[in-house]
Amino acid sequence: MAAKKTLLIVDDHTLFREGLKTIISRNPAYEVVGETGRGETAIQMAKSLRPDLILVDISLPDQSGIELTLQLRKSLPKTFIMMVTM
């Protein structure tokens, strides 16, 4: 069996994060390894966890998702990043 793809979810809406985590966790090919609602925490978690994919909300309380994505690209150039918004 292939290794699971790991994900980090970054969204300031707790209910949305939890729902997304529940949906993704139903697929045995993926594992949510972390979640946060703040950009600064996301950077620390991403460097530590090194997920295969990071889902980033475009609007966060401490910085924009676009700014966060640019920072993540510098630190983790091989990690896929997908922007999400409600």
Biopython code that builds the backbone (N, CA, C, O; Angstrom):
import numpy as np
from Bio.PDB.StructureBuilder import StructureBuilder

atoms = [
    (1, "MET", "N", (0.833, -1.179, 0.000)),
    (1, "MET", "CA", (0.000, 0.000, 0.000)),
    (1, "MET", "C", (0.881, 1.246, 0.000)),
    (1, "MET", "O", (1.890, 1.301, 0.704)),
    (2, "ALA", "N", (0.500, 2.232, -0.782)),
    (2, "ALA", "CA", (1.250, 3.477, -0.872)),
    (2, "ALA", "C", (1.142, 4.259, 0.436)),
    (2, "ALA", "O", (0.155, 4.156, 1.164)),
    (3, "ALA", "N", (2.181, 5.041, 0.710)),
    (3, "ALA", "CA", (2.168, 5.866, 1.915)),
    (3, "ALA", "C", (1.072, 6.922, 1.818)),
    (3, "ALA", "O", (0.775, 7.430, 0.736)),
    (4, "LYS", "N", (0.486, 7.239, 2.949)),
    (4, "LYS", "CA", (-0.556, 8.262, 2.976)),
    (4, "LYS", "C", (0.044, 9.628, 2.665)),
    (4, "LYS", "O", (1.181, 9.917, 3.040)),
    (5, "LYS", "N", (-0.722, 10.458, 1.983)),
    (5, "LYS", "CA", (-0.351, 11.853, 1.757)),
    (5, "LYS", "C", (-0.757, 12.628, 3.004)),
    (5, "LYS", "O", (-1.867, 12.464, 3.510)),
    (6, "THR", "N", (0.138, 13.464, 3.493)),
    (6, "THR", "CA", (-0.135, 14.215, 4.710)),
    (6, "THR", "C", (-0.575, 15.642, 4.390)),
    (6, "THR", "O", (-0.110, 16.255, 3.430)),
    (7, "LEU", "N", (-1.492, 16.154, 5.228)),
    (7, "LEU", "CA", (-2.056, 17.487, 5.016)),
    (7, "LEU", "C", (-2.013, 18.318, 6.289)),
    (7, "LEU", "O", (-2.142, 17.807, 7.401)),
    (8, "LEU", "N", (-1.827, 19.610, 6.087)),
    (8, "LEU", "CA", (-1.956, 20.606, 7.146)),
    (8, "LEU", "C", (-3.079, 21.547, 6.719)),
    (8, "LEU", "O", (-3.071, 22.052, 5.596)),
    (9, "ILE", "N", (-4.039, 21.785, 7.604)),
    (9, "ILE", "CA", (-5.166, 22.664, 7.299)),
    (9, "ILE", "C", (-4.982, 23.980, 8.054)),
    (9, "ILE", "O", (-4.796, 23.987, 9.271)),
    (10, "VAL", "N", (-5.035, 25.099, 7.313)),
    (10, "VAL", "CA", (-4.880, 26.425, 7.908)),
    (10, "VAL", "C", (-6.125, 27.245, 7.572)),
    (10, "VAL", "O", (-6.294, 27.705, 6.443)),
    (11, "ASP", "N", (-6.989, 27.419, 8.564)),
    (11, "ASP", "CA", (-8.223, 28.182, 8.375)),
    (11, "ASP", "C", (-8.673, 28.684, 9.740)),
    (11, "ASP", "O", (-8.655, 27.929, 10.711)),
    (12, "ASP", "N", (-9.074, 29.940, 9.826)),
    (12, "ASP", "CA", (-9.450, 30.507, 11.114)),
    (12, "ASP", "C", (-10.870, 30.152, 11.547)),
    (12, "ASP", "O", (-11.263, 30.476, 12.668)),
    (13, "HIS", "N", (-11.631, 29.509, 10.706)),
    (13, "HIS", "CA", (-12.982, 29.070, 11.067)),
    (13, "HIS", "C", (-12.920, 27.626, 11.574)),
    (13, "HIS", "O", (-12.768, 26.688, 10.791)),
    (14, "THR", "N", (-13.038, 27.467, 12.870)),
    (14, "THR", "CA", (-12.894, 26.154, 13.501)),
    (14, "THR", "C", (-13.854, 25.122, 12.917)),
    (14, "THR", "O", (-13.453, 23.992, 12.638)),
    (15, "LEU", "N", (-15.093, 25.494, 12.734)),
    (15, "LEU", "CA", (-16.089, 24.558, 12.209)),
    (15, "LEU", "C", (-15.719, 24.088, 10.800)),
    (15, "LEU", "O", (-15.859, 22.907, 10.482)),
    (16, "PHE", "N", (-15.252, 25.002, 9.966)),
    (16, "PHE", "CA", (-14.833, 24.643, 8.609)),
    (16, "PHE", "C", (-13.630, 23.702, 8.654)),
    (16, "PHE", "O", (-13.583, 22.707, 7.930)),
    (17, "ARG", "N", (-12.648, 24.028, 9.522)),
    (17, "ARG", "CA", (-11.457, 23.182, 9.678)),
    (17, "ARG", "C", (-11.845, 21.774, 10.107)),
    (17, "ARG", "O", (-11.365, 20.792, 9.541)),
    (18, "GLU", "N", (-12.711, 21.680, 11.105)),
    (18, "GLU", "CA", (-13.126, 20.371, 11.612)),
    (18, "GLU", "C", (-13.892, 19.583, 10.555)),
    (18, "GLU", "O", (-13.697, 18.376, 10.415)),
    (19, "GLY", "N", (-14.762, 20.262, 9.812)),
    (19, "GLY", "CA", (-15.509, 19.591, 8.748)),
    (19, "GLY", "C", (-14.600, 19.080, 7.650)),
    (19, "GLY", "O", (-14.750, 17.957, 7.171)),
    (20, "LEU", "N", (-13.656, 19.918, 7.259)),
    (20, "LEU", "CA", (-12.699, 19.521, 6.227)),
    (20, "LEU", "C", (-11.861, 18.333, 6.695)),
    (20, "LEU", "O", (-11.613, 17.397, 5.935)),
    (21, "LYS", "N", (-11.431, 18.383, 7.945)),
    (21, "LYS", "CA", (-10.647, 17.284, 8.512)),
    (21, "LYS", "C", (-11.455, 15.984, 8.508)),
    (21, "LYS", "O", (-10.924, 14.926, 8.172)),
    (22, "THR", "N", (-12.714, 16.057, 8.873)),
    (22, "THR", "CA", (-13.579, 14.875, 8.887)),
    (22, "THR", "C", (-13.724, 14.285, 7.492)),
    (22, "THR", "O", (-13.605, 13.073, 7.311)),
    (23, "ILE", "N", (-13.978, 15.130, 6.514)),
    (23, "ILE", "CA", (-14.145, 14.664, 5.135)),
    (23, "ILE", "C", (-12.857, 14.034, 4.611)),
    (23, "ILE", "O", (-12.886, 12.950, 4.028)),
    (24, "ILE", "N", (-11.737, 14.708, 4.816)),
    (24, "ILE", "CA", (-10.450, 14.203, 4.315)),
    (24, "ILE", "C", (-10.073, 12.899, 5.008)),
    (24, "ILE", "O", (-9.552, 11.985, 4.370)),
    (25, "SER", "N", (-10.332, 12.809, 6.304)),
    (25, "SER", "CA", (-9.963, 11.616, 7.076)),
    (25, "SER", "C", (-10.719, 10.367, 6.650)),
    (25, "SER", "O", (-10.296, 9.253, 6.959)),
    (26, "ARG", "N", (-11.817, 10.535, 5.955)),
    (26, "ARG", "CA", (-12.574, 9.375, 5.449)),
    (26, "ARG", "C", (-11.855, 8.678, 4.300)),
    (26, "ARG", "O", (-12.144, 7.521, 3.996)),
    (27, "ASN", "N", (-10.936, 9.366, 3.672)),
    (27, "ASN", "CA", (-10.184, 8.793, 2.555)),
    (27, "ASN", "C", (-8.895, 8.185, 3.105)),
    (27, "ASN", "O", (-8.066, 8.914, 3.649)),
    (28, "PRO", "N", (-8.704, 6.874, 2.980)),
    (28, "PRO", "CA", (-7.525, 6.230, 3.561)),
    (28, "PRO", "C", (-6.199, 6.654, 2.930)),
    (28, "PRO", "O", (-5.135, 6.325, 3.455)),
    (29, "ALA", "N", (-6.249, 7.372, 1.823)),
    (29, "ALA", "CA", (-5.019, 7.811, 1.157)),
    (29, "ALA", "C", (-4.430, 9.074, 1.791)),
    (29, "ALA", "O", (-3.300, 9.454, 1.488)),
    (30, "TYR", "N", (-5.204, 9.726, 2.678)),
    (30, "TYR", "CA", (-4.770, 10.995, 3.265)),
    (30, "TYR", "C", (-4.790, 10.959, 4.784)),
    (30, "TYR", "O", (-5.581, 10.242, 5.397)),
    (31, "GLU", "N", (-3.900, 11.751, 5.377)),
    (31, "GLU", "CA", (-3.867, 11.896, 6.830)),
    (31, "GLU", "C", (-3.676, 13.370, 7.169)),
    (31, "GLU", "O", (-2.707, 13.991, 6.731)),
    (32, "VAL", "N", (-4.593, 13.926, 7.942)),
    (32, "VAL", "CA", (-4.451, 15.304, 8.413)),
    (32, "VAL", "C", (-3.512, 15.259, 9.616)),
    (32, "VAL", "O", (-3.843, 14.678, 10.650)),
    (33, "VAL", "N", (-2.338, 15.876, 9.476)),
    (33, "VAL", "CA", (-1.325, 15.815, 10.531)),
    (33, "VAL", "C", (-1.331, 17.052, 11.423)),
    (33, "VAL", "O", (-0.669, 17.077, 12.461)),
    (34, "GLY", "N", (-2.079, 18.077, 11.018)),
    (34, "GLY", "CA", (-2.147, 19.276, 11.836)),
    (34, "GLY", "C", (-3.179, 20.250, 11.316)),
    (34, "GLY", "O", (-3.615, 20.179, 10.167)),
    (35, "GLU", "N", (-3.561, 21.165, 12.200)),
    (35, "GLU", "CA", (-4.517, 22.202, 11.824)),
    (35, "GLU", "C", (-4.299, 23.409, 12.721)),
    (35, "GLU", "O", (-3.936, 23.273, 13.889)),
    (36, "THR", "N", (-4.523, 24.583, 12.164)),
    (36, "THR", "CA", (-4.370, 25.827, 12.907)),
    (36, "THR", "C", (-5.194, 26.923, 12.252)),
    (36, "THR", "O", (-5.596, 26.806, 11.095)),
    (37, "GLY", "N", (-5.438, 27.976, 12.996)),
    (37, "GLY", "CA", (-6.181, 29.108, 12.475)),
    (37, "GLY", "C", (-5.327, 30.350, 12.309)),
    (37, "GLY", "O", (-5.849, 31.424, 12.010)),
    (38, "ARG", "N", (-4.014, 30.219, 12.500)),
    (38, "ARG", "CA", (-3.120, 31.379, 12.430)),
    (38, "ARG", "C", (-1.931, 31.101, 11.515)),
    (38, "ARG", "O", (-1.395, 29.993, 11.482)),
    (39, "GLY", "N", (-1.537, 32.125, 10.782)),
    (39, "GLY", "CA", (-0.433, 31.993, 9.836)),
    (39, "GLY", "C", (0.900, 31.694, 10.492)),
    (39, "GLY", "O", (1.646, 30.833, 10.026)),
    (40, "GLU", "N", (1.206, 32.406, 11.580)),
    (40, "GLU", "CA", (2.495, 32.221, 12.250)),
    (40, "GLU", "C", (2.637, 30.792, 12.766)),
    (40, "GLU", "O", (3.702, 30.187, 12.642)),
    (41, "THR", "N", (1.577, 30.260, 13.337)),
    (41, "THR", "CA", (1.585, 28.875, 13.815)),
    (41, "THR", "C", (1.709, 27.910, 12.642)),
    (41, "THR", "O", (2.374, 26.880, 12.748)),
    (42, "ALA", "N", (1.074, 28.241, 11.535)),
    (42, "ALA", "CA", (1.132, 27.384, 10.344)),
    (42, "ALA", "C", (2.563, 27.231, 9.845)),
    (42, "ALA", "O", (2.965, 26.138, 9.447)),
    (43, "ILE", "N", (3.330, 28.306, 9.863)),
    (43, "ILE", "CA", (4.723, 28.245, 9.409)),
    (43, "ILE", "C", (5.518, 27.297, 10.298)),
    (43, "ILE", "O", (6.262, 26.451, 9.800)),
    (44, "GLN", "N", (5.362, 27.435, 11.613)),
    (44, "GLN", "CA", (6.072, 26.557, 12.554)),
    (44, "GLN", "C", (5.669, 25.099, 12.357)),
    (44, "GLN", "O", (6.518, 24.209, 12.316)),
    (45, "MET", "N", (4.365, 24.868, 12.237)),
    (45, "MET", "CA", (3.874, 23.501, 12.068)),
    (45, "MET", "C", (4.346, 22.903, 10.742)),
    (45, "MET", "O", (4.740, 21.738, 10.693)),
    (46, "ALA", "N", (4.309, 23.685, 9.686)),
    (46, "ALA", "CA", (4.721, 23.188, 8.368)),
    (46, "ALA", "C", (6.196, 22.799, 8.367)),
    (46, "ALA", "O", (6.564, 21.767, 7.806)),
    (47, "LYS", "N", (7.032, 23.610, 8.986)),
    (47, "LYS", "CA", (8.467, 23.298, 9.049)),
    (47, "LYS", "C", (8.712, 22.030, 9.856)),
    (47, "LYS", "O", (9.591, 21.235, 9.524)),
    (48, "SER", "N", (7.937, 21.845, 10.906)),
    (48, "SER", "CA", (8.093, 20.675, 11.764)),
    (48, "SER", "C", (7.494, 19.410, 11.150)),
    (48, "SER", "O", (8.123, 18.352, 11.157)),
    (49, "LEU", "N", (6.277, 19.525, 10.620)),
    (49, "LEU", "CA", (5.546, 18.354, 10.122)),
    (49, "LEU", "C", (5.885, 17.975, 8.683)),
    (49, "LEU", "O", (5.763, 16.810, 8.305)),
    (50, "ARG", "N", (6.310, 18.951, 7.878)),
    (50, "ARG", "CA", (6.637, 18.745, 6.465)),
    (50, "ARG", "C", (5.535, 17.983, 5.716)),
    (50, "ARG", "O", (5.782, 16.911, 5.165)),
    (51, "PRO", "N", (4.316, 18.544, 5.700)),
    (51, "PRO", "CA", (3.207, 17.856, 5.024)),
    (51, "PRO", "C", (3.379, 17.856, 3.506)),
    (51, "PRO", "O", (4.111, 18.675, 2.951)),
    (52, "ASP", "N", (2.696, 16.932, 2.852)),
    (52, "ASP", "CA", (2.711, 16.879, 1.390)),
    (52, "ASP", "C", (1.873, 18.005, 0.793)),
    (52, "ASP", "O", (2.179, 18.510, -0.287)),
    (53, "LEU", "N", (0.811, 18.395, 1.505)),
    (53, "LEU", "CA", (-0.118, 19.418, 1.026)),
    (53, "LEU", "C", (-0.548, 20.305, 2.188)),
    (53, "LEU", "O", (-0.799, 19.825, 3.294)),
    (54, "ILE", "N", (-0.628, 21.606, 1.921)),
    (54, "ILE", "CA", (-1.135, 22.551, 2.914)),
    (54, "ILE", "C", (-2.336, 23.259, 2.301)),
    (54, "ILE", "O", (-2.238, 23.846, 1.223)),
    (55, "LEU", "N", (-3.469, 23.199, 2.993)),
    (55, "LEU", "CA", (-4.671, 23.918, 2.580)),
    (55, "LEU", "C", (-4.698, 25.227, 3.354)),
    (55, "LEU", "O", (-4.730, 25.213, 4.585)),
    (56, "VAL", "N", (-4.686, 26.359, 2.654)),
    (56, "VAL", "CA", (-4.571, 27.674, 3.289)),
    (56, "VAL", "C", (-5.784, 28.538, 2.956)),
    (56, "VAL", "O", (-6.119, 28.735, 1.787)),
    (57, "ASP", "N", (-6.434, 29.048, 3.996)),
    (57, "ASP", "CA", (-7.524, 30.009, 3.809)),
    (57, "ASP", "C", (-6.918, 31.316, 3.302)),
    (57, "ASP", "O", (-5.840, 31.712, 3.742)),
    (58, "ILE", "N", (-7.591, 31.969, 2.399)),
    (58, "ILE", "CA", (-7.077, 33.210, 1.828)),
    (58, "ILE", "C", (-7.090, 34.354, 2.844)),
    (58, "ILE", "O", (-6.337, 35.317, 2.705)),
    (59, "SER", "N", (-7.945, 34.248, 3.865)),
    (59, "SER", "CA", (-8.073, 35.312, 4.864)),
    (59, "SER", "C", (-7.853, 34.737, 6.259)),
    (59, "SER", "O", (-8.635, 33.915, 6.736)),
    (60, "LEU", "N", (-6.773, 35.182, 6.907)),
    (60, "LEU", "CA", (-6.446, 34.741, 8.262)),
    (60, "LEU", "C", (-6.359, 35.965, 9.167)),
    (60, "LEU", "O", (-6.155, 37.072, 8.667)),
    (61, "PRO", "N", (-6.507, 35.806, 10.482)),
    (61, "PRO", "CA", (-6.519, 36.973, 11.365)),
    (61, "PRO", "C", (-5.172, 37.687, 11.494)),
    (61, "PRO", "O", (-5.142, 38.897, 11.716)),
    (62, "ASP", "N", (-4.068, 36.968, 11.361)),
    (62, "ASP", "CA", (-2.762, 37.593, 11.576)),
    (62, "ASP", "C", (-2.018, 37.944, 10.288)),
    (62, "ASP", "O", (-1.049, 38.701, 10.333)),
    (63, "GLN", "N", (-2.444, 37.417, 9.156)),
    (63, "GLN", "CA", (-1.846, 37.750, 7.871)),
    (63, "GLN", "C", (-2.710, 37.164, 6.765)),
    (63, "GLN", "O", (-3.561, 36.309, 7.012)),
    (64, "SER", "N", (-2.485, 37.628, 5.556)),
    (64, "SER", "CA", (-3.285, 37.083, 4.454)),
    (64, "SER", "C", (-2.757, 35.706, 4.068)),
    (64, "SER", "O", (-1.582, 35.396, 4.264)),
    (65, "GLY", "N", (-3.634, 34.900, 3.525)),
    (65, "GLY", "CA", (-3.225, 33.581, 3.054)),
    (65, "GLY", "C", (-2.210, 33.672, 1.931)),
    (65, "GLY", "O", (-1.373, 32.783, 1.773)),
    (66, "ILE", "N", (-2.279, 34.744, 1.150)),
    (66, "ILE", "CA", (-1.311, 34.935, 0.063)),
    (66, "ILE", "C", (0.078, 35.178, 0.636)),
    (66, "ILE", "O", (1.052, 34.591, 0.165)),
    (67, "GLU", "N", (0.183, 36.045, 1.656)),
    (67, "GLU", "CA", (1.471, 36.279, 2.315)),
    (67, "GLU", "C", (2.006, 34.982, 2.913)),
    (67, "GLU", "O", (3.188, 34.666, 2.776)),
    (68, "LEU", "N", (1.136, 34.245, 3.568)),
    (68, "LEU", "CA", (1.532, 32.972, 4.176)),
    (68, "LEU", "C", (2.042, 32.005, 3.115)),
    (68, "LEU", "O", (3.060, 31.342, 3.313)),
    (69, "THR", "N", (1.345, 31.925, 2.004)),
    (69, "THR", "CA", (1.754, 31.023, 0.923)),
    (69, "THR", "C", (3.141, 31.378, 0.409)),
    (69, "THR", "O", (3.951, 30.487, 0.154)),
    (70, "LEU", "N", (3.427, 32.659, 0.253)),
    (70, "LEU", "CA", (4.755, 33.087, -0.206)),
    (70, "LEU", "C", (5.834, 32.667, 0.788)),
    (70, "LEU", "O", (6.906, 32.217, 0.386)),
    (71, "GLN", "N", (5.557, 32.812, 2.076)),
    (71, "GLN", "CA", (6.514, 32.396, 3.103)),
    (71, "GLN", "C", (6.712, 30.881, 3.095)),
    (71, "GLN", "O", (7.836, 30.393, 3.207)),
    (72, "LEU", "N", (5.623, 30.151, 2.961)),
    (72, "LEU", "CA", (5.712, 28.687, 2.936)),
    (72, "LEU", "C", (6.486, 28.198, 1.717)),
    (72, "LEU", "O", (7.241, 27.231, 1.813)),
    (73, "ARG", "N", (6.307, 28.853, 0.574)),
    (73, "ARG", "CA", (7.014, 28.452, -0.656)),
    (73, "ARG", "C", (8.520, 28.570, -0.466)),
    (73, "ARG", "O", (9.281, 27.747, -0.976)),
    (74, "LYS", "N", (8.953, 29.600, 0.271)),
    (74, "LYS", "CA", (10.389, 29.791, 0.522)),
    (74, "LYS", "C", (10.938, 28.687, 1.424)),
    (74, "LYS", "O", (12.030, 28.172, 1.189)),
    (75, "SER", "N", (10.183, 28.331, 2.448)),
    (75, "SER", "CA", (10.636, 27.329, 3.420)),
    (75, "SER", "C", (10.472, 25.898, 2.927)),
    (75, "SER", "O", (11.310, 25.041, 3.208)),
    (76, "LEU", "N", (9.392, 25.639, 2.189)),
    (76, "LEU", "CA", (9.061, 24.280, 1.754)),
    (76, "LEU", "C", (8.710, 24.285, 0.266)),
    (76, "LEU", "O", (7.543, 24.127, -0.092)),
    (77, "PRO", "N", (9.696, 24.463, -0.593)),
    (77, "PRO", "CA", (9.412, 24.611, -2.030)),
    (77, "PRO", "C", (8.776, 23.390, -2.693)),
    (77, "PRO", "O", (8.157, 23.526, -3.749)),
    (78, "LYS", "N", (8.911, 22.219, -2.112)),
    (78, "LYS", "CA", (8.352, 21.010, -2.728)),
    (78, "LYS", "C", (6.953, 20.665, -2.214)),
    (78, "LYS", "O", (6.316, 19.737, -2.714)),
    (79, "THR", "N", (6.485, 21.405, -1.227)),
    (79, "THR", "CA", (5.164, 21.149, -0.665)),
    (79, "THR", "C", (4.096, 21.806, -1.531)),
    (79, "THR", "O", (4.237, 22.963, -1.926)),
    (80, "PHE", "N", (3.036, 21.075, -1.824)),
    (80, "PHE", "CA", (1.915, 21.628, -2.579)),
    (80, "PHE", "C", (1.072, 22.490, -1.640)),
    (80, "PHE", "O", (0.851, 22.131, -0.483)),
    (81, "ILE", "N", (0.607, 23.623, -2.147)),
    (81, "ILE", "CA", (-0.232, 24.522, -1.358)),
    (81, "ILE", "C", (-1.484, 24.832, -2.163)),
    (81, "ILE", "O", (-1.411, 25.191, -3.338)),
    (82, "MET", "N", (-2.629, 24.689, -1.513)),
    (82, "MET", "CA", (-3.906, 24.980, -2.160)),
    (82, "MET", "C", (-4.624, 26.047, -1.337)),
    (82, "MET", "O", (-4.779, 25.905, -0.124)),
    (83, "MET", "N", (-5.057, 27.109, -1.999)),
    (83, "MET", "CA", (-5.807, 28.173, -1.337)),
    (83, "MET", "C", (-7.285, 27.795, -1.306)),
    (83, "MET", "O", (-7.824, 27.257, -2.273)),
    (84, "VAL", "N", (-7.928, 28.087, -0.178)),
    (84, "VAL", "CA", (-9.369, 27.853, -0.051)),
    (84, "VAL", "C", (-10.015, 29.110, 0.525)),
    (84, "VAL", "O", (-9.352, 29.906, 1.191)),
    (85, "THR", "N", (-11.292, 29.284, 0.270)),
    (85, "THR", "CA", (-12.036, 30.396, 0.849)),
    (85, "THR", "C", (-13.512, 30.024, 0.931)),
    (85, "THR", "O", (-13.994, 29.157, 0.201)),
    (86, "MET", "N", (-14.203, 30.683, 1.815)),
    (86, "MET", "CA", (-15.637, 30.426, 1.964)),
    (86, "MET", "C", (-16.410, 31.567, 1.355)),
    (86, "MET", "O", (-17.641, 31.557, 1.369)),
]
sb = StructureBuilder()
sb.init_structure("model")
sb.init_model(0)
sb.init_chain("A")
sb.init_seg("    ")
for serial, (resi, resn, name, xyz) in enumerate(atoms, 1):
    if name == "N":
        sb.init_residue(resn, " ", resi, " ")
    sb.init_atom(name, np.array(xyz, "f"), 0.0, 1.0, " ", f" {name:<3s}", serial, name[0])
structure = sb.get_structure()
